[in-house]
Amino acid sequence: MANAVKTIAKYIRKNPENEATPILKDLCAALEDSSAFAMGRLYQLDKKPFELAIDLLEEWRFDRHVFERRLQKYLDEPAEE
């Protein structure tokens, strides 16, 4: 998720007054904290920030999938004594 977060951070620094900035910040915080985010807010975004948000969601989903698979692998191994 680091690449998408870096890209969003660059976008926010370059566009601090843009109406997309708080939405992108809130999305990042919600994914980090596992808190609620109203997905309908993404429809308020122009094309570029919308694409950034989608990239973030894709990376987050992939990271979660890898984490869960790694966790399951360790849970399936015999316990060390």
Summary of the structure (lengths in Angstrom):
residues: 81
radius of gyration: 16.1
end to end distance: 35.3
largest distance: 56.9
contacts: 189
relative contact order: 0.16
helix: 78%
strand: 0%
